Amino acid sequence: MRLSQIGLAMHEIGRAREILGVVMKYGFQDWVSKNGLGKYLVTKKRFARIEQYNQWERIRMAVEELGPTFIKFGQILADRPDLLDEELREEMKKLQDAADPMPDDVAIAAIEKNLNCKISDIFSKFDTNRLASASMAQTYRATLLDGEEVCVKIQRPGIEKKIGLDLHLMNYFAVRMQKNNPEMEAINAVSVVKEFGNTIKKELDFRHEAASVIRFRHNFENDPDIYVPKIFTQFTGQRILVEEYVSGIKVSDMVALNSSGLDTVQLSKTAVRLMFDQLFKHGFFHADPHPGNIFVMPGNVISFIDFGMMGSLREEHLNFLGKYTLGYLERDAHGMTEALLLVSGKRHFARSRELEHQINDLLAHYKYLSIDEMDFGKIMNESVDILVRYGLKMPAGIYLLAKALMAIERVAVVLNPEIDFALEMKPYATELISRQFDPRVIAREVFDSLKEYYILVTELPSDLNEIISKIKEGRFKTQIELKGFEPLIEHMDTIGNRLAIAIVLAALIIGASILSQWEQVRWIGTAVFCLAGIFGFWLLVKLLRRNKF
């Protein structure tokens, strides 16, 4: 084993001890014991219980203490009703992506390293008073030599290795959890961790964010109501992002907006319209449009910032949104249920009547409110919750969609409490549904289907001839996959390993006995015999402790 591998293993053990220590600190000793982890990595010292908090609060506090990887994971899970209970999701929403600021000299050194030059070679001014500090990166304001003001986002040195180590351990814990808790098999924790790993690895590469900004800018290049900041690609890399600085008023600062003479009613409609354009026209949207990420510039121009979290929608997602919106506006539980089942991939669901009844009850809860008084994003979120309770799965993109709609609706209501969010969406939804019945679209779909059938019919004779020829020549093979034999295979592997150890042990003892017959090498035989005895005794104790006899 190389020294680097030994070092990595030591880091893994140290971090695993730290994770389990935090888990036990917040009163989850039973979980550690059940998953067979504590006796290997945690000392017998007991940490203080946090009795005054409930279990959901303690989970959130533990996640915060474990650092950026776990905080990001918790924030993503907060929008997944298919994975977490509502109480825990509400607690996860309180997680803040904050960290102790990185020392300015460390940040500047990292910037110069990634730019391969001195700060003064590129910037005429560089403000060392950071604009923002998060767990993964820190942002500064600067001025390029040509006078353009920019934001410089620099990744914390070493954060990639820390997150990589955490992901490795999270995957290990997920495997143990799934193995020791059969009831969690439906969640597929290993797959969830893998999906999260892919997401956070993209966030660690700022070139992905830069590409998102460029794509977003291209989508709205002819729209006068929005301004998308420029990316300076010549200075941007995997760990550094240089983006145009946006000077404006935060959309949540109503006092400043009103004193500037801006039209907040028009702004609310523009913000909603821009979000719907992202969804319905481009299928590529800002997935975190909270008030802190939206600025208002002179002339009622809106600018989105922070493109780290983006979503994309497939055609079936858009169809769902259109049908669900129209059903919502007409208070049609059947239409809303049909849309939900369609996007979940369960067009024919045995319990669809029950599901429709639940959606109808949800609408009845808001029976005495007018449509403009209802919260569209909240009702969509509750609808998805109901769907999940029936064991149906939703595409990950729908959770991002619901989150984005709730966020932009809150922004619109702050700007104009009288806005009717769903009504503003109706023209988009109607156009989308009518597009599906466009004769040209139908003709194209029919033509594509006929083409597929034509290929099937023309290729069928040659395929049948090939199968018959292989059968005649005895070369026809079938592959059968047997499921449910994993425990048996694992047990057979264990038996094989023990048998191999027993054979090696017996060989050592026999070899030691033979060597002991010669005076010149008797000491070697004695040493081998002692080694075999110690090894055999250790194996015997281990088997007795595990009740394997």
N, C-alpha and C positions, 0 to 999 in steps of 0.2 A: 504493500500500500504506500502511495506517495505521501510526502509530508503535507502537501496541499490538501489531500483527501482527509488525512488525519485532522488537520486544522478545521476543515469544513464540518467533520463529524463532531468535533468538540464544540463548535459554534451551535450546531443543531441541538446538542444535548443541553447546552447552557440556555438557549432560547426556549427549548421545551420545558425545562425546569421553571423558567420565568413565567411562561404561559400558565402552566399548571399551578404555580404558586399564586398567581392572580386569581385563577378560577377558584381555588380553595379559600383564598382570602375573603372572597365575597360569598362564601357559604355553600359551595357546590361540591363538597367532598364526596357526596354519594355518586355524582356523575363520574368523578375521577376514578373512584373505586370500581364502579360498574364496568367501566371501559378498560380496566386492567392496565392503567397507566401509572397510577400513583406509586406503586411499590417499586417501580423502576427508576423514576425520575424525581420524586418528591420525598424530602426528608420527613421524619415522623413529627417534626415540629408543627403544631397546629396554629393556623393564623386566626386572628380575631374575627368573629362574626360581625356582620353589619346588620344588626337586628331591626333597626328602626326603618329599613327600606323593604319594600316588597320585592318579590323575585325578579320582576321585570326591570325595576329600577337598578337592582344589583347587577343584572346582565348588562344593562347600558353602561354602568360605572366600570365594570370589568373591561368592556370593549374599549372605552375611552382610555383606560390605563394601558391597554395592550398596544396602542399606537396606530399609525396611519393605515396599515393594511387592514386591520380589523375594523377601524372606523369607516373606511370606504366600503367594506363588505356589509357592515351594518346599515349604512345609508342606502345601499342598493336593495337589501332585503326589506327595508322599510316600505318599499313600493311593491312588494310581492306577497299578496294575500294567499297565494297558493302554497307559500312556504312557512309563514309565521302567523301566529294568532294576532288578532286585532290589537290586544293590549300591548303585546311586545312590539308590534309595528309602530304604534303611537310613541312608544318609548324610544325606539330607534330613530324616529324623526327628530328627536332632540339632540342627536349627535352633531357635534360641531367639528368641522375639519380645521382645527386650530392646533398650533404647536408653538413652543418657545421660539422666538425669532432667531434666525441664523445670524451669527456675528457678521457685521458688514464686511470686515476684511476677508472673511471666508467666502462670502458671496461674490465679492469683487474678484478675488483670486479665481473662483470657479468661472466667472464670466470671461475673464481674460484667457483662461485655459481653453474654453470652448470657442472663443473667437480667434485664438492663436495670435493675439496681439494685445497691446496695451489699451486701456480704456480711452486714453487721450488720442489714440490713432483713429478712432471711429466717432467718438462723442465730443462735442464742444463743451457740453455740460452733463454732469451726472450727479443726480441728487441721491446722496447716501441715506436719506430718510426714506425707508421702504414704504411703498404704497400699500402693500399687503403681504402677509406671511401666512402660509398654510403648511400642512404637514409634508407636502411633497415638493413645494417650490416657494420662491419668494420673488416679489415683483418690485421693480424700481422704475423711476421716471428719468428720462434722459433726453438730450437733444443731439441729433446727428450733426455732422459737420456742415451739411447743407441747410440746417435750420429747422428740419422737421422734428416735431416732438414725438417721442416713442415711449412705449412701455417695454421693459426688458424683464422677461420671466426666466429665472434661472432655477434649475433643479438642484435640490439639496445633494451635495456630494455623498456618495455611498448609499443613497436611498434605494437604488435599484437592487443592490445586493441584499439589503435588509428585507425588502418586499419579496424578493426571490426566495429567501430563507423562510419567511413566514408562509408563503404559498406552499412550499414543500411540506412544512409542518401541518398546515391546514388540511392538505390532501391526506396526510398520514392520519390525522385525527378523524377526518371524514370516513376513511376506510374502516377505522376501528369502531366508530359510532354505528356505521351501517351494519357491521358484522355483529356487534353486541346488542343492537336494538332492531330486531327484525321488523318492528312496527313502523320504522322510519324508511323502509325500503321504497315506498311510493314517492318519497321526496327526492330520492337519489342524490344524496348529499355530495357524493364524489363528482357527479356531473355539474352540480351547482357551483362547486368550488372551481372546477375547470373553466366553466363559463365566466366566472368572476375573474379568474386569472387572465383570460384572454382580454377582458375589458380593461383591467388595470395596467396590463402590459402596453396596451395602446395609449393609455393616458401617460405612461412614462416616456413615450416617444413623442416629443412635441411636434414632429413633422406631420403626425396624423391631425393634430389640432390646426396646424397651418393649412393643410389641405382642405379641412372643413371650412375654414374662413374663406379661402379662395373660391371654393365651390358655392358657398352661400353668397358671396359678393357677386359672382357671375349670375346667379339666379335673380338677383334684384338690381342688376346694373342699370336698368332703365326706369326704376321706380323712384320718383322724387321724394317720397315720404319716408324713406329709410336710408341710413348711411351705414355702410359696413366698413370697418377699419381695414387699412391695407396691411399686408404682411411683407416684411422686408426679407425675402427668401435668401438673399446673399449673406445675411447674418444669422439665419435660423438654422438650427440643427437638432439632433436628437435630444439634447439636454438644455437648449436655449431657444427662446422664442422672442423675436423682436417685432413688435406690432405697433401700428399707429396709435398714439394717445388720443382718446376721445374726451373732449371737453364738453360737458353738459350737466344738466340737473338730473339727479336721480328721480325716477318716475314716482317714487314714494314720498318725495319732498313736496307736499302740496302747498306749503307756505311759499317756497321759492318759485314754484310753477305759477301760482296766482300772482305773485308780485312781479313776475316777468311778463305778465300780460298774455301768457299762452292759453290757448283754448283747450281746457281739460276734457270737455265733452267730445270735441273732435279728436283729441289725442286717444281717448278710450276706444273710439271706433277704428282709428288707424291701427292701434296696437292689435285689436282683434282681427282686423282685416289682414294685416301682415302675417299673423299666426295662421289664419285659414289659408292664405296663399302658400305658405310653407307646406301645409298638410295636403291640400287638395290639388294644387298646381304642380308642386315640385316633389312631393313625397319625401322631403328632407327637411328636418325641423330642429330648431333649438330646443333641447329637451329639459332645460332648466331656466325658463324665462321668469325668474322671481324678480321682485322690484330692484334688488341690488345689481342685477345684470342688464337693466334697461335704462338708458339715458335719453333725455330729451334735449335736442339742440334747437337753436333759433329757427323760426319758421315752422314749428310743430313737426320737426323731423325727428324720427326715432332711431336710436342706435342700440343694437344688441352687442354685448361684450361677453367674454368667457365662453369659448366654443369647445370646451373640453368634453361636454356631454351632448352628443347629437343623436338624433333618431332618424331612421328611414322606414318608409311604409311601402309594403307591397300592395298590389291591386286589391287583394282580398281584404286587407286592412282598411283600405279606403271605402270599399263597398260596405263593410261593417259600419264604419263611421256614418256614411250617408243614410243607411237604413235605420240605424239606431237613432240618429238625430230626428228624422222624420217621424218615427214612432214616438219619440219623446214629446215632440211638439203637438202631436195629436193625442197624447196620453194613451197610446195603443200598446198595451202590454204584450199582445201577440206579436206585433211587428218588432218590438224591442227584443223579445225572447228569440225570435227567428234570427235576428242579426247576431245575437250572442252565440247561438248554437252554430251558426255559419262560420264565425271566426274561430270557434273552438274545434272545428273539424268534425262536429257531430250533427250532421244535417238530420239524421234520424235517431233521436234520443228517446229511449223508452219512458223516461220520466219527464218528458217535455211539458206535459199538462201541469205537473207539480211545480216545475220551474216557472212556468207562465203565471201560476197562482202566486208564487213568491214575488215576482216582478209587479204583479197587480197590487199586492199588499204594499209594496214599496211606494208605488204611485199614490195609493189611497192615503198613505201617511202624510202626503203633501196635498191632499184633496182640496183643501180650502185656501190654497195659495194659488195665485195666478202664475202663469208660466214665467213672467219676468221676475217674480219673487223667488222662484226655485233656483237651486244651485246645480247647474248642469253637470259640472265636473264631479261634485260630491255624489250625485245620483248615479253617474256612470261608474264611479268607484264602488259604490254599494252594490250595483248590479253585478260587477265583476266578482265581488266578495260572495254574492249568492251563488254565482256560477261555480266558483271554486269549492263551495260547500257541497256541491253535488258531484265532486270528484272530477270535474272537467278542467282541462288545462287551456290556458290562453297563451298565445305567442308572446315572447318577451317584449316585442315592440309595442304591444297594446298597453302594457303597464307604463311604459315611457310616455305613450300618447296620453293616457289618462292623467298622469302627473303634469305634463305640459299644459293640458287644457285647464286643469284646476289652477295652476300657477297664473296663466294669462287671464283667466276669468277673475282672479283676485285682483290683479293689476287693473283690469278694466273697471271693476266695481269701485276701487279706490279713486280712480280718476272721475268716474261718473256712476254714482249709486243707482241711477235709473236705467242703466243699459240693460237690454234684453239680449243676453249672450247667445242663447240658442236661436233666437229669431234672426240674429245677425248671421248665423251659420246656415240658415235655411236655404238661401239661394245656392250656396255651394253644394249642399246635400242634394237638392232638387236637380241641379245640373249633372251631378255625378250619377244619380239614378237614371235620369233620362238618357245619359250617354250610353248606358248599358243596353238600351232599347233602340239605339240608332241603327237604321237598316244597314249602314255600311259596316258597323261593328259586328252585327249579327251575320252578315254575309261573309265577313272575314273569318269569323269563328267557324261557320259551316264549311267554308273552303278548307280551313286548317284540318278540320275533322275528316273531311273527304280525302284529303291528301294522306293523312295517317292511315285510313282504311285502305287506300290504294296501295301504299307501301306494304301493308300487312298482307293483302291478297296476292300481290305480285311476288313477294318473298316466301310465302307459305309453301309452295310446291318444292322449292329448293331446300328449305329447312326440313321438310318431311323426308325428302330423299336422303339428306345427310344423316338424319336419325336412323332411318331404315338400314342404310349402308353400315353404320356403326354397330347396329344390333346384329346384322349378318356376320360381320367380321369379329364379333365378340369384343368390340372396343367401347361399348356403351357403358358409361359409368354413372352411378347415382351417388349423391352425397346426402347422408342422413345426419341431422344434428339432434343429439339427445340432450335435453335440459333437465336440471334437477339432480345431476350426478356430481355436482361440484364438491359437496361434503365428502362423498365416498372417495373421490379422486384425491382430495386433500388428506383423507385418512390413510389411503394407500401410500401417498408420498411420505407421510410421517413414519409408517411401518418400514418403508424402504430405507429411509434415513437411519432409523434405529438399527436395522439389520446390518447396514453398512458399518455403523459405528461398532457394533458387536463383533463383526468380522475383523475390523482393524484392531480392536482391543485384544481379541484372541490371538491374532498374528503377532502383536507386540509381546504378549506373554510367552508364546511358543518361541519366538526369536530370542527373547531374553534368556529362556531356559537353555537353549542351544549354545548361546554365547558364554553362558556361565560354566560350560564344560571345559573351556580353554583358559589356562592360567593367564595368558598374555592379555586377553580382552575381557576377563571376568568382571572388571569394574564397569565396563560398558553394559554388560548384561544386567548387572545389579541396578545401574542407573535407569535402564529401559524398563526393568521390572517394577522399580519404585514408581516411575512415571505412569506406567500402565495401571498400577494399583491405585494411585491418587485419582487418575482419570475415571477408573471404574467405580471407585467409591463415590465420586462426585455425581456420576450418572445415576447410581443406585439411589442416592439421597434425593435427587431431583425427581425421579420416577415415584418414589415413595411419597414425597410431598404433594405430588399431583394426583395421587391415588390411581396410578396407572397399572397396578398389579391386581 
